[in-house]
C-alpha cells in the first residue's frame, strides 16, 4: 500500500484508518458492534454463540488478522520510505558546493550536429550523436572565512562566517545520514532514480 517509489509518507493514524477500512469492507461497523456484544456476553456465560455466529466470528478474526498483517507491512514500508527520503535529501545536500571552497566555472560547450556513420575512402567513420551546446557557467568564489560584526555600542569584531558554519553543520548531518544508511536503503534509493 505504501508507494516506495513515491514521496508520500503516511501517518500512523492514516495506516490505522486504512486497516480499519479493510475490516469494515468485510464486516460493516454495525455488524462488528453486534458481534462484539455477543462475544462479550458469551465470555461472561450469558449467551451461547450459534454455529453461524461462530463462523461469523472466525471470519471476522481472520479479517482482523489479515488487516493487522497489512498494517505491519505498511508501517515497515513507511519507515523504509522515510529512511530513503532522508538519504536522498542528504545526498542532495552533499551535492551542493562547499561555501568555504567555492565552485569552479565550466567553459561553454559548442553544439555539434549529428554525423551519420560513413565510409571515407576505405575507412569506416563512426557516427557521432548530436551534442547540445551549453553556455559558460561562471565560477563561484568561496565565502570569506570570517566576517566583521558591529555591536550595538559600535565596536567591530571578527567572527567565523555564520553561513560557512551552517553549511559545515548541515553537511556533517547529511554525511552522518548517508554513512549510517543501510544497504537496503541505498539499493531502494538507486531503484527509485529515474
RAQUI-V193433 format. One record per pair of residues at least 12 apart in sequence whose ideal C-beta (glycine too) atoms are under 10 Angstrom apart, sorted by the first residue. I is the first residue (numbers start at 1). GAP is how many residues later the second one is. D is the distance in whole Angstrom. If there is no record, write none. Layout:
I|GAP|D / I|GAP|D
This chain:
1|13|10 / 1|14|8 / 1|17|7 / 1|18|9 / 1|21|10 / 1|69|7 / 1|70|9 / 1|72|8 / 1|73|5 / 1|76|8 / 1|77|9 / 2|13|9 / 2|16|10 / 2|71|8 / 2|72|5 / 2|73|9 / 2|74|9 / 2|75|4 / 2|76|5 / 2|77|9 / 2|78|8 / 2|79|6 / 3|74|9 / 3|78|8 / 4|73|6 / 4|74|9 / 4|76|7 / 4|77|6 / 4|80|7 / 4|184|6 / 4|187|8 / 4|188|7 / 5|76|9 / 5|79|10 / 5|183|9 / 5|186|8 / 5|187|6 / 5|189|10 / 6|75|8 / 6|79|10 / 6|186|9 / 7|74|8 / 7|77|9 / 7|78|6 / 7|81|9 / 7|185|9 / 8|70|10 / 8|73|8 / 8|77|10 / 9|69|6 / 9|70|9 / 9|72|6 / 9|73|6 / 9|76|7 / 10|64|7 / 10|65|9 / 10|67|9 / 10|68|5 / 10|71|9 / 10|72|10 / 11|67|9 / 12|59|10 / 12|62|10 / 12|63|7 / 12|66|8 / 14|60|9 / 14|64|9 / 15|55|9 / 15|56|6 / 15|57|10 / 15|58|10 / 15|59|5 / 15|60|6 / 15|62|10 / 15|63|7 / 16|51|10 / 16|55|7 / 16|58|10 / 16|59|10 / 18|49|9 / 18|52|8 / 18|53|8 / 18|56|7 / 19|45|9 / 19|47|9 / 19|48|4 / 19|49|7 / 19|50|9 / 19|51|6 / 19|52|4 / 19|53|9 / 19|55|8 / 19|56|10 / 20|12|10 / 20|44|10 / 20|47|7 / 20|51|9 / 21|46|9 / 22|41|7 / 22|42|9 / 22|44|7 / 22|45|4 / 22|46|10 / 22|48|6 / 22|49|9 / 23|37|8 / 23|40|5 / 23|41|6 / 23|43|9 / 23|44|5 / 23|45|9 / 24|39|9 / 24|43|9 / 25|38|9 / 25|42|9 / 26|33|7 / 26|34|8 / 26|36|9 / 26|37|5 / 26|38|9 / 26|40|9 / 26|41|9 / 27|29|8 / 27|32|8 / 27|33|5 / 27|36|6 / 27|37|9 / 31|25|8 / 31|29|8 / 32|28|7 / 32|31|10 / 32|32|10 / 34|19|10 / 34|22|10 / 35|14|9 / 35|18|7 / 35|21|6 / 35|22|6 / 35|24|10 / 35|25|6 / 36|21|10 / 36|24|9 / 38|12|9 / 38|15|6 / 38|18|9 / 38|19|8 / 39|14|9 / 39|15|10 / 39|18|6 / 39|21|9 / 39|22|10 / 42|12|9 / 42|15|9 / 80|102|9 / 80|104|7 / 80|105|7 / 80|108|6 / 81|104|10 / 81|107|8 / 81|111|10 / 82|103|10 / 83|94|9 / 83|97|10 / 83|98|7 / 83|99|7 / 83|101|8 / 83|102|5 / 83|103|10 / 83|105|8 / 83|106|9 / 84|97|8 / 84|100|9 / 84|101|5 / 84|102|9 / 84|103|10 / 84|104|5 / 84|105|5 / 84|106|10 / 84|107|9 / 84|108|7 / 85|100|10 / 85|104|9 / 85|107|10 / 86|88|9 / 86|91|5 / 86|92|9 / 86|94|10 / 86|95|8 / 86|99|9 / 87|87|9 / 87|90|6 / 87|91|6 / 87|93|9 / 87|94|5 / 87|95|9 / 87|98|5 / 87|99|7 / 87|101|9 / 87|102|5 / 88|89|10 / 88|90|10 / 88|93|10 / 88|97|9 / 88|100|10 / 88|101|6 / 88|104|8 / 88|105|9 / 89|85|8 / 89|88|8 / 90|80|10 / 90|81|9 / 90|83|8 / 90|84|4 / 90|85|7 / 90|86|8 / 90|87|4 / 90|88|5 / 90|89|9 / 90|90|10 / 90|91|8 / 91|83|8 / 91|86|9 / 91|87|6 / 91|90|10 / 91|95|10 / 91|98|8 / 92|82|8 / 93|74|10 / 93|77|6 / 93|78|7 / 93|80|8 / 93|81|4 / 93|82|9 / 93|84|9 / 93|85|9 / 94|76|9 / 94|77|6 / 94|80|5 / 94|81|6 / 94|83|9 / 94|84|7 / 95|79|9 / 96|71|8 / 96|74|9 / 96|75|9 / 96|78|9 / 97|43|7 / 97|45|9 / 97|70|9 / 98|44|8 / 98|45|10 / 98|66|9 / 98|69|7 / 98|70|8 / 98|73|7 / 99|41|9 / 99|43|7 / 99|44|5 / 99|62|8 / 99|64|6 / 99|65|5 / 99|66|10 / 99|67|9 / 99|68|4 / 99|69|8 / 99|72|9 / 100|42|6 / 100|43|6 / 100|44|9 / 100|45|7 / 100|61|8 / 100|63|9 / 100|64|5 / 100|65|10 / 100|67|7 / 100|68|7 / 101|39|9 / 101|40|10 / 101|41|5 / 101|42|9 / 101|63|10 / 101|66|10 / 102|37|7 / 102|38|5 / 102|39|5 / 102|40|4 / 102|41|8 / 103|34|9 / 103|35|9 / 103|36|6 / 103|37|4 / 103|38|9 / 103|39|9 / 104|33|9 / 104|34|10 / 104|35|5 / 104|36|8 / 105|31|7 / 105|32|6 / 105|33|5 / 105|34|4 / 105|35|8 / 106|28|8 / 106|29|9 / 106|30|7 / 106|31|4 / 106|32|9 / 106|33|9 / 107|27|9 / 107|28|10 / 107|29|6 / 107|30|8 / 108|25|7 / 108|26|6 / 108|27|6 / 108|28|4 / 108|29|8 / 109|22|7 / 109|23|8 / 109|24|6 / 109|25|4 / 109|26|8 / 109|27|9 / 110|21|8 / 110|23|6 / 110|24|9 / 111|19|8 / 111|20|6 / 111|21|6 / 111|22|3 / 111|23|9 / 112|16|7 / 112|17|8 / 112|18|6 / 112|19|4 / 112|20|9 / 112|21|8 / 113|15|8 / 113|16|10 / 113|17|6 / 113|18|9 / 114|13|7 / 114|14|6 / 114|15|6 / 114|16|4 / 114|17|9 / 115|12|6 / 115|13|4 / 115|14|9 / 115|15|9 / 116|12|9 / 142|19|10 / 142|22|9 / 143|18|6 / 143|20|6 / 143|21|6 / 143|24|8 / 144|14|10 / 144|16|10 / 144|17|6 / 144|19|10 / 144|20|8 / 145|13|10 / 145|15|7 / 145|16|6 / 145|19|7 / 146|12|5 / 146|13|6 / 146|14|6 / 146|15|6 / 146|18|9 / 147|12|6 / 147|13|8 / 147|14|5 / 147|15|7 / 147|16|8 / 147|17|9 / 149|13|9
